[in-house]
Amino acid sequence: MDSRGKQRSRIYTCHPEQGTIVEYAVCQTTSWDCGEKGVMELVHISHVQHATAVVWDQIWQECGYATYYHSREWAEIWNVYTSGEIYPDPIRIIFTDGWSALLPCSRNKDTFITSPASTYGGWISQDPLRVEHAELLKDYMNRSFKYTWRLNPYDPLITGAGAARVREDETYMLTLGEGFDTVFNRWSHGHRSAARKAIREGVTIRIASMESEWRAYYQVYQDSLRRWGSRATSHYSWPLFEEMLQRNSSHIKLWIANYLGKIIAGSLVLYSSTHAGAWHGAAQEEYLHVRPAILIKHESIRHACELGYKWFDFNPSGGHKGVIDFKKNFGAQVKSAPVWSSS
């Protein structure tokens, strides 16, 4: 019995596919306090099934903590980019209390990837899941397959140990509810000055709409890879950007900086219903002095505020101190985003 008077007893844990069910005892009251009116009822996994595209899309659209990386679109982009080496294999888990969750997984050989490219993964749901559901889901994952999983820092139930191996990591994010002026005033003096300098220098920002603009950004990215050298933690080829362009998706926006008639910087921001994530960015070395990357963030963050997004996420930084400091100077808060693996 816990401090709130709630009794929890694990009955047994096995593979649901093999005919046995994982169970926990939970109390059905609003306060989760088993008093005189409390009723004890076993909640367990009753069905595990492949999730259809329609179900995946609906749950993703309605889940308040889902990121773009939980979407079917993201999984399909990587399926195309890897020529089928990584392929979507979503799982829907239904509980006996009528609630359900979806694991938006992809598979690479015998390993489940909860989201490609080491982005946020884990379950999503339309229902207000509780700790008991989260424990059942973690048990199911640990006992059913090998996986890698970067935890979603926006899911309130992702806490505590749950994997054989853990690589600690973190992300930096902004909460946008107070509006852009408040967010901007929390930037460092240097970042605010840099945004104003970019405007004075004549840098302009827009969302790319043509293939030529995407290709120009890709060339900027190549220049950045040259500058980064061995410090670069990933290398993506043109077909990935081409696939994202061809999706013509409202959830994918390439923000580009124009200066003297040239595209000199860009940032790919990926959107769910509540979350805007700056997933990829690059700037041409020759024009760093006019601070295009800062102005891109200024405009993309303002856009997210105006459209009512809850969070703007700078994403993990690959351990690069300079990148971390750059993000901190936006007044960003740190959130834990470790990577779990089952073996």
Secondary structure as UniProt FT lines:
FT   TURN            3..4
FT   HELIX           16..18
FT   STRAND          23..27
FT   TURN            30..31
FT   TURN            36..37
FT   STRAND          40..50
FT   HELIX           53..62
FT   TURN            64..65
FT   HELIX           68..70
FT   HELIX           72..81
FT   TURN            82..84
FT   STRAND          87..88
FT   STRAND          91..95
FT   TURN            96..97
FT   STRAND          100..103
FT   STRAND          106..108
FT   TURN            109..110
FT   STRAND          111..113
FT   HELIX           116..118
FT   HELIX           131..144
FT   STRAND          146..150
FT   TURN            153..154
FT   TURN            156..157
FT   STRAND          165..167
FT   STRAND          170..175
FT   TURN            177..178
FT   HELIX           180..185
FT   HELIX           189..201
FT   STRAND          204..207
FT   HELIX           211..228
FT   HELIX           229..231
FT   HELIX           238..247
FT   TURN            250..251
FT   STRAND          252..259
FT   TURN            260..261
FT   STRAND          262..271
FT   STRAND          275..283
FT   HELIX           285..290
FT   HELIX           292..306
FT   TURN            307..308
FT   STRAND          311..313
FT   TURN            318..319
FT   HELIX           321..328
FT   TURN            329..331
FT   STRAND          333..336
FT   STRAND          339..341
//
